[in-house]
């Protein structure tokens, strides 16, 4: 499930040309962690994006486009499974591992 969410988020929030993959993946991990925390805090699913944006997150605005996709995946998980998981770190790690593949997918989408 994380791989599907990763692809959706990466495609929804393309990196800025000036960002390194490490910076981009860090921001994406932060978005995932914020969505996970909202779920653990019992924020209603339809209010997650607003709640996160109102907290004035540190990532660039374009990364917030991934919140709806990540929310649907995180809210499909059981809260008890989220309590002992660090989805932000996992998401960042998978982003780094799959960076070249995702960049290729983004380039294909741009050329279509």
Secondary structure, DSSP 8 states (H G I E B T S, - for coil): -HHHHHHHHHHHS---TT--HHHHHHHHHHHHHHHHHHHHTT--GGGHHHHHHHT--SS-GGGGGGHHHHHHHHTTS-HHHHHT--HHHHHHHHHHHTHHHHHHHHHHHHH-
